[in-house]
Every structure is written in C-alpha cells, then in structure tokens.
C-alpha cells in the first residue's frame, strides 16, 4: 500500500482525530507489517511537535503466548502496560494482521482468563479517555489477510478503506464535520428518550437509556467512524437478539449468535458455529453477560461485511451491542475484561423510542 493516500491518512489522524499539540507525549502502536503507515504518522506527529514513542509488535507472538503461558503468566499485569495507560497524552493503535485467524486454535478459556486479568488496565484506559486525560484513536492498515476476509483484492480493499474514511474526498475533515452535525442531531433526539425498542427478523429487544448520554463518533476515537452509541442501564435489557453477521473476536468467528436477555443479563445463548468460544467469553467475569454499549451504525460508505469490527459496526443500516465493559462517559457502570461488539442488520427492522417510530428500513426518520 505504498501510495500518497498514506500521507493523507497520517495528516488526518494526527491533526484531526488526535489533535496532537506541541509538547504532548504520543504512543504509536502497530505491527511491523504496518511500517509504511507508521513512518508517515511518525513524521507527521514530529511535525506537530509531539514526543513520539513507537511500540512495534511481531506477528505470531500472541499465538505463542496463549499456547505456552502458564496460569501465573496469564494473570500477570505488565508494569509497562500500566505505565502506558497512565502517562501518555495520546495513543494510536493500528490494526494490521497478516493472519486474522492466528488465535482461532488457541484455548478460549486461556484467552478469557488473560482478558479478565487485564480488566483493570481496560478500566483505567476508559477512565482517562472519559476525562479527556487521554486522547486515542484506532485505525487499520490494509493487508492481504484483511482483504481476503472481506472477499476483496488488496487494491479493492484499500479503496474500500479510504472511501470509508472519506479520504477519497478533497477535504476529508470537512466531510467528517458534516457527519458530526447530522449524527449529533440523532444523538440529541435519543438523549430525550428513555426506552429503546428494536424489532427485526429474529430480534425483539428493549433497553432503557434514561439519564445516559448518546455520543456521536465522527473520526476521532475510531478511523473510519460513523456511529452513535451509549451505555444502557445495566439491568434493563429484556428480549432476544439474533445477530445477522458473524461475531468475530480475537480471530474467532461465531456464526448466527442468538442471545436472550432478562433484566440486563444474558440468560440463554446459542450459535451455529463457535458456541464453545461464545460461552467461554460470556463466562469471563461478572460483567461479561451484561451490555456495556448499544449503538447504531451510520456510515453508508461501508456497504458490506468485512469480518473486521472497526468497519462492520459502522455499516449504515445496522445496530450493534457490546457485551462487557462500557464507556464511563455514557454513564455506563459495567466493568469487564470483555468488550465484544456484535452486529445486527436493521434494513428490515424498526426502532421505537418511547413508543415512537424513529427508525425504519435502515435509516432514522426523525
């Protein structure tokens, strides 16, 4: 992916998404395969006056860890990880897998145990983000593996990625500012309501959001972006959901997930494939059977499912729910080592806010 679009992406990430200021500390994290993008971001961050640290990962080390780690090693919390969370002003994480299925053969119980042990790190990350002590973003560098998952050639996938971020437009920042204006209108509407009721094929669920804050995401914490989200009241979800798209977590693909909620908690679960992994994640800790996030995807440039949640949760005409940790800035109090987004198609669905039809056939009609 050696092209000038990387320079454009780097400029938007540094100057718009992260809004890096002179003298700020910046941690840039990504795999070695993403070196072309890492170099462009590194250059742009230096020009912005940041003190930059790079942290480069090597493909395959996570698989080795889960195959070899003993119980003590699974529970270990790195002091360096704690330092990163507590001391940097800004962070950028780059997704770039050479093998998206690298962890699919590892023990899901080991993955769950390790994630549960890192829950304190995740909680502190979310706290600093909510208070604006830490500004962060997440993006993706296209690889052959991601392109194959999406059913595209690499060049086609690169075009898809750039289109999703409005980087094919002359002024992508202006495009995102326009997105923010429209999404904020939707968030303001939802903020005035208490009960959300979603009906779609295989899905009939209600949850309460009174007193919670809906947040519009327009290219800051995720790039690309395009959603409004909140944290539902923890004990309020009742009903059932059939997630239209495969739920992917740590390279594990779970097909046709069906969840039944009672008083906020998942009380029944099933899947056509990957059910053992699903249950291992649900049993991770006290918060993993509760919703930490509910959201609506509003990026209509993302038109197809790719098996990468950074894009899939933004698909225009969908909603997603995350089991596990919630974001404190929404008012969510759910703590967990898990945050697993699952996507449901709403092109044949309806959404009611306090009984008022507000969404139909994949779009808000307010």
Secondary structure, DSSP 8 states (H G I E B T S, - for coil): --STHHHHHHHHIIIIIS---TT-EEEEEEEGGGHHHHHHHHHHHHHTT-EEEEEEE-TTHHHHHHHH--HHHHH---HHHHHHHHH-SEEEEEE--S-TTTTTTS-HHHHHHHHHHTHHHHHHHHHHHHTTS-EEEEEE---HHHHHHHTS-HHHHHHHHHHHTTTTSTTHHHHHHHHHHHHHHHHHHHHT-SEEEEEETTEEEEEE-TT---EEESSSSEES--EEEE---TT--EEEEE-SS-EEETTEEEBS-EEEEETTEEEEEE-SB-HHHHHHHHTSSTTTTBEEEEEEE-BTT--S--S-HHHHTTBTTEEEEEEE---GGGT-----S-EEEEEEE-TT-EEEETTEEEEETTEE--
